Amino acid sequence: MARYLVNRGHQVTMIAEIPNHPTGVVPAEYRGKLYERVNLDGIDVIRVWVQTSPRKTFYTRMALYLSFMIAAILAGLLMARRRYDVIYASSPPLFVGGAAWVLSYLRRTPLVFEVRDLWPESAIILGELTNKPAIALSELLEKMCYQRARYIVTVVNSIKKRLLERGYPEDKIYLIPNGANTELYTPAPINQELRKALGISPDQFVLIFTGLHGLMHGVDTAVETAHLLRTQEDILFLFVGDGVRKAAMQARTRELGLPNMLFLPLQPEKELPGFINMANVGLSLGRKNPLSRGALPVKMFSYMACARPVILADEGESADLVQRAGAGLVVEPENPQQLAETVLTLYNNPDLCAVYGQNGRNFVELHYSRQQLAEELEQLLKEVVNGSK
C-alpha cells in the first residue's frame, strides 16, 4: 500500500519497530540500536527500539507494546518533522493506535485507524489477555482510538458488522480487504530448481503453508493429517514460516516419526512466490473459534494469485470466498480425516487443480489485487485531507 502511494507521488513516512517478529529475537545487526532510519522503495522508514523477549507472557507482551508506543510517539515528534496531512495507524496491537492518537492530538493531524483484528476482544477470546485492569484500560484505549479517528478502515465484513453493533456510524467505517500483490505473486510452472535445492523430488505432490504458525491457525491439524497420509510417500507437507505453534508441531512430527513434514524458516516476501510456485496446493488452516470465522487470510490470496488451488480448513467469510471464486476446496477446521480425504481428492485430479488455480488467479485479479485496493486507500486519504470525510 505504501509503495503504491509513493509511486503515485505521495510522501510516506513509516514508523515501525526494530525487526523481531515472531520469534521475539532481535537480529544481530539491529541490537543496541535505539533507532534506524532507511529509505525502503521510496518509503521513509523509522525503526525504533522495543523491549522484546522470546517468552510470550502477559508481561513480555505488555513490555513490547508499551515500549513501542512510547518510542513511536518520540519518533513521531522528534524525527518525523515535516508537515503531514494524515496519520494512518494499522492495528493490532492496539498500542499502535495509542501512539497515533497522541501524535494526532499533539500535531493536530487527522487520524485514519485501520482495524485488522478486534483487539482486545480477540486477545481475550484467545486467552492472551486475562488481567482485568489491563482489559479495562485496553477497552478504554480502543474507544479513544475509534472516537479520534476520522475514519475506521476494516479488512473483513465481520469487523465492520461488529463495529456497527457497537454503535459506530456506518459512514465512518470503510472496508478495504486483504489481497495479493498480483505483480509479485504470479503463476509459474513448478519450481524444480528450488525443489532440488531442498531435496524435494520433482514428482512429489507438495502442499505448502506460508506465514505465521500462530494461535489462530490450525497448524497442528496438518501434522495429524500427515500422520494419516504417512504411507503416501509422494505427498509432502511443507511449512514455511515461524510462530508460537511451530516448536510444538516439530516436536509432534518427531514423536510420530513423520517423513512427510518439512519445516523451513521465515522467508523474505520477495522469495515467497518461488516457494508457492514450487508447490501443487496452498494450505490455509484455521481453528474452530469466532475469530477464524471472520478472517480473510493473506496467504489464501497469495496462493490464488500464483494460480495454485487452495485447501481451506476454515469457516465463515474465507470459506464463502473460496467457494464463490471456485478456487479450491473447503473442509471443516481441525478435522484431520476430512483434510486427508481432500488432499487425496486433489492429488488424484491434476486437471481439477489446474481449474481451481486459474479460477483463483482470475478472481484475485478482478477483486483482490493489492494495486486496486491501494488505489481505494489513496482515494479515501485524499477525501480525508480535502475535508470531505
C-alpha positions in Angstrom: 0.0 0.0 0.0 2.8 2.4 0.9 4.8 1.6 -2.2 1.7 2.4 -4.3 1.3 5.8 -2.6 5.0 6.6 -3.1 4.7 5.7 -6.8 1.7 8.0 -7.1 3.8 10.9 -5.9 2.9 11.0 -2.2 5.4 11.3 0.6 5.2 8.4 3.1 7.0 8.1 6.5 6.5 4.7 8.3 7.3 4.2 12.0 7.9 0.5 12.8 9.6 -1.5 15.5 13.1 -3.0 15.2 12.7 -6.4 13.5 11.9 -9.2 16.0 8.6 -10.8 15.0 7.5 -13.5 15.5 10.4 -15.0 17.5 11.0 -12.1 19.8 14.7 -12.2 19.0 16.3 -9.1 17.5 18.8 -9.9 14.7 22.4 -9.1 15.5 22.6 -6.2 13.1 19.9 -4.3 15.0 21.0 -5.0 18.6 22.0 -2.0 20.6 20.3 0.5 18.3 17.7 3.0 19.6 16.5 3.6 16.1 17.4 3.1 12.4 16.2 5.3 9.5 16.3 3.9 6.0 14.8 4.6 2.6 12.9 1.5 1.5 11.5 1.6 -2.0 10.9 5.4 -1.6 9.3 5.0 1.9 11.0 6.9 4.8 11.1 4.1 7.4 12.0 4.8 11.0 12.6 1.7 13.0 12.5 2.2 16.8 13.8 0.2 19.7 11.3 -2.1 21.6 11.6 -4.3 24.6 11.5 -7.9 23.2 11.5 -11.4 24.6 11.2 -14.9 23.1 8.9 -15.7 26.0 5.3 -14.8 25.2 3.7 -13.9 28.5 1.3 -11.1 29.5 4.2 -9.1 30.9 6.5 -9.5 28.0 3.7 -8.6 25.5 2.9 -5.5 27.5 6.5 -4.5 27.7 6.7 -4.9 23.9 3.5 -2.9 23.2 4.2 -0.1 25.7 7.8 0.3 24.7 6.7 0.6 21.0 4.0 3.1 21.8 6.4 5.4 23.7 9.2 5.1 21.1 6.8 5.7 18.3 5.5 8.8 19.9 9.0 10.1 20.4 9.9 9.3 16.8 6.8 11.0 15.5 7.6 14.1 17.5 11.3 14.4 17.1 12.3 12.6 13.9 9.2 12.9 11.6 9.4 16.7 11.5 7.8 17.5 8.1 4.2 18.6 7.9 1.9 15.6 7.4 -1.6 15.6 6.0 -2.9 12.4 7.7 -1.7 9.8 10.1 -2.6 6.2 9.2 -2.4 3.6 12.0 -2.7 -0.1 11.5 -3.6 -2.4 14.4 -3.2 -4.8 16.2 -1.6 -4.3 18.5 -3.9 -1.6 19.8 -0.9 0.4 21.2 -0.1 1.4 17.6 -3.3 3.2 17.8 -2.4 4.7 21.1 0.8 6.2 19.6 -1.2 7.5 16.6 -3.8 9.0 18.9 -1.2 11.0 20.8 0.5 12.2 17.6 -2.8 13.1 16.0 -3.7 15.2 19.0 -0.4 16.9 19.5 0.2 17.6 15.8 -3.4 18.4 15.0 -3.4 15.9 12.2 -6.4 13.7 11.1 -6.2 10.1 12.1 -7.3 7.1 10.0 -7.4 3.9 12.1 -7.1 0.5 10.4 -8.5 -2.4 12.3 -7.2 -5.8 11.1 -8.3 -7.5 14.3 -10.7 -6.5 17.1 -8.2 -6.1 19.9 -8.6 -6.6 22.9 -11.6 -8.7 22.1 -9.6 -11.3 20.1 -6.8 -11.4 22.8 -9.5 -12.1 25.4 -11.0 -15.0 23.4 -7.6 -16.5 22.7 -6.7 -16.3 26.4 -3.7 -13.9 25.7 -5.3 -11.2 27.9 -6.9 -12.1 31.2 -5.8 -9.3 33.5 -9.0 -7.4 34.3 -7.3 -3.9 34.9 -5.4 -4.4 31.6 -8.6 -5.4 29.8 -10.4 -2.3 31.1 -7.5 0.0 30.1 -7.3 -1.6 26.6 -11.0 -1.2 26.0 -10.7 2.5 27.0 -7.8 3.0 24.6 -9.7 1.2 21.9 -12.7 3.5 22.4 -10.4 6.6 22.3 -8.9 5.5 19.0 -12.3 4.9 17.4 -13.6 8.2 18.5 -10.5 10.2 17.5 -10.3 8.5 14.0 -11.8 10.5 11.1 -12.3 7.1 9.5 -12.1 3.5 10.6 -10.8 1.0 7.9 -11.6 -2.7 8.3 -10.4 -5.6 6.3 -13.3 -8.0 6.8 -17.1 -7.6 6.9 -17.3 -9.3 10.3 -15.3 -6.5 11.9 -17.4 -3.8 10.2 -20.6 -5.6 11.4 -19.2 -5.8 15.0 -18.4 -2.0 15.0 -21.8 -1.2 13.7 -23.3 -3.3 16.5 -21.3 -1.2 19.0 -23.0 1.9 17.6 -20.3 3.4 15.4 -21.8 5.2 12.4 -21.7 3.4 9.1 -20.4 6.4 7.2 -17.3 6.3 9.4 -16.4 2.7 8.5 -14.7 1.7 5.2 -13.9 -1.8 4.0 -10.5 -2.4 2.3 -10.0 -6.2 2.4 -6.8 -8.2 2.3 -5.5 -9.1 -1.1 -2.4 -10.1 -3.0 0.2 -8.1 -5.0 -0.6 -9.6 -8.4 2.7 -8.2 -9.9 4.8 -10.0 -7.3 2.6 -13.2 -6.9 2.3 -14.5 -10.5 1.7 -18.1 -11.9 4.7 -20.1 -12.9 5.5 -23.8 -13.6 6.7 -26.0 -10.8 10.0 -24.5 -9.5 12.1 -27.6 -9.9 15.4 -25.8 -9.1 14.2 -24.9 -5.7 12.8 -28.4 -5.2 16.2 -29.9 -6.0 17.9 -27.4 -3.6 15.6 -28.5 -0.8 15.8 -32.3 -1.6 12.2 -32.5 -2.8 11.5 -35.0 -5.6 10.3 -33.5 -8.9 7.2 -35.7 -8.8 6.2 -35.2 -5.2 2.8 -33.6 -4.5 3.6 -30.7 -2.3 1.1 -28.8 0.0 2.5 -25.5 1.2 1.6 -23.4 4.2 3.3 -20.0 4.4 3.5 -17.4 7.2 2.7 -17.3 10.9 2.2 -20.6 12.7 0.1 -18.9 15.4 -2.6 -19.5 17.9 -5.4 -18.7 15.4 -4.0 -21.2 12.9 -5.0 -24.9 12.9 -1.5 -25.9 12.0 -1.4 -28.8 14.4 -4.2 -30.4 12.3 -1.7 -30.7 9.4 0.6 -32.8 11.5 -2.2 -35.3 12.3 -3.2 -35.3 8.6 0.4 -36.0 7.6 0.3 -38.9 10.1 -2.9 -40.3 8.3 -1.1 -40.0 4.9 2.3 -41.2 6.1 2.2 -44.2 3.7 1.8 -41.9 0.7 5.5 -41.2 0.2 4.9 -38.8 -2.7 2.8 -36.4 -0.7 4.7 -33.8 1.3 3.5 -31.1 3.7 5.8 -28.0 3.6 5.6 -25.3 6.3 7.4 -22.0 5.6 7.5 -19.5 8.4 7.6 -19.3 12.2 5.3 -18.7 15.2 4.4 -19.9 18.7 3.0 -23.2 17.5 6.0 -24.2 15.3 8.0 -25.9 18.1 5.1 -28.0 19.2 4.5 -29.0 15.6 8.1 -30.1 15.2 8.0 -32.0 18.4 4.9 -33.9 17.4 6.4 -34.6 14.0 9.5 -36.1 15.7 7.3 -38.1 18.1 5.3 -39.6 15.2 8.4 -40.1 13.1 6.8 -38.5 10.0 8.9 -38.4 6.8 6.3 -36.3 5.0 6.6 -33.0 7.0 9.2 -30.4 6.1 9.8 -27.1 8.0 11.6 -24.1 6.6 12.3 -20.7 8.3 10.7 -17.4 7.5 11.5 -16.1 4.1 11.5 -12.5 2.7 8.3 -11.8 0.9 10.0 -11.4 -2.4 11.1 -15.0 -2.2 7.6 -16.4 -1.3 6.2 -16.6 -4.8 9.1 -19.0 -5.7 8.2 -21.3 -2.8 4.4 -21.2 -3.6 5.2 -22.0 -7.3 7.2 -25.0 -6.1 4.1 -26.4 -4.6 1.0 -28.1 -6.1 -1.5 -26.8 -3.5 -1.7 -24.0 -0.9 -3.0 -24.7 2.6 -4.8 -22.2 4.8 -5.7 -23.6 8.2 -8.0 -22.1 10.8 -9.5 -23.1 14.1 -13.0 -23.5 15.4 -13.5 -20.2 17.1 -15.5 -17.0 16.3 -12.3 -15.1 15.3 -11.5 -17.5 12.4 -15.0 -17.2 11.0 -14.3 -13.5 10.3 -10.8 -13.8 8.9 -9.6 -13.5 5.3 -6.0 -14.9 5.5 -3.5 -13.1 3.3 -1.8 -16.4 2.4 -5.1 -17.6 0.7 -4.9 -14.6 -1.8 -1.1 -15.3 -2.4 -1.9 -18.9 -3.4 -4.7 -17.8 -5.6 -2.6 -15.1 -7.3 0.0 -17.8 -8.1 -2.7 -20.0 -9.6 -2.4 -22.7 -7.0 -5.6 -24.4 -5.8 -6.5 -23.7 -2.2 -7.4 -26.2 0.5 -9.1 -24.1 3.2 -9.8 -25.6 6.6 -12.0 -22.8 7.9 -15.5 -21.4 8.2 -17.1 -18.0 7.6 -16.0 -15.3 5.2 -12.9 -17.1 3.9 -14.9 -20.3 3.1 -17.6 -18.3 1.3 -14.9 -16.5 -0.8 -13.1 -19.7 -1.9 -16.3 -21.3 -2.9 -17.5 -18.2 -4.7 -14.2 -18.0 -6.6 -14.2 -21.7 -7.4 -10.5 -21.6 -6.3 -10.3 -24.8 -4.2 -12.0 -27.0 -1.6 -13.2 -26.1 1.9 -13.1 -28.5 4.8 -14.1 -28.4 8.4 -11.3 -26.8 10.6 -9.4 -29.1 13.0 -10.6 -32.2 11.2 -7.5 -34.3 10.1 -9.6 -37.1 8.5 -11.5 -34.7 6.2 -8.4 -32.8 5.4 -6.6 -36.0 4.4 -9.5 -37.0 2.1 -9.5 -33.6 0.5 -5.7 -33.8 -0.1 -6.2 -37.1 -1.9 -9.0 -35.7 -4.0 -6.7 -33.0 -5.4 -3.7 -35.5 -5.6 -5.8 -37.7 -7.8 -7.2 -34.9 -10.0 -4.5 -32.7 -11.6 -6.9 -31.3 -14.1 -9.2 -30.1 -11.2 -6.1 -28.5 -9.6 -5.5 -26.5 -12.8 -9.1 -25.3 -13.0 -9.1 -24.2 -9.4 -5.8 -22.5 -9.8 -6.8 -20.5 -12.8 -10.1 -19.6 -11.2 -8.3 -18.2 -8.2 -5.9 -16.1 -10.3 -8.8 -14.6 -12.3 -10.8 -13.9 -9.1 -7.9 -12.1 -7.3 -7.1 -10.0 -10.4 -10.7 -8.9 -10.6 -11.5 -8.3 -6.9 -8.4 -8.5 -4.6 -5.4 -7.0 -6.3 -3.3 -5.0 -3.9 -2.8 -2.4 -6.6 -6.6 -1.9 -6.9 -7.0 -1.9 -3.1 -4.2 0.7 -2.7 -6.0 2.9 -5.2 -9.1 2.8 -3.0 -7.0 3.7 0.0 -5.4 6.6 -1.9 -8.9 8.0 -2.7 -10.0 7.7 0.9 -6.9 9.5 2.2 -7.4 12.3 -0.4 -11.0 12.7 0.8 -9.9 12.9 4.4 -7.2 15.5 3.6 -9.6 17.6 1.5 -12.1 17.7 4.3 -14.9 15.7 2.6 -14.7 12.9 5.2 
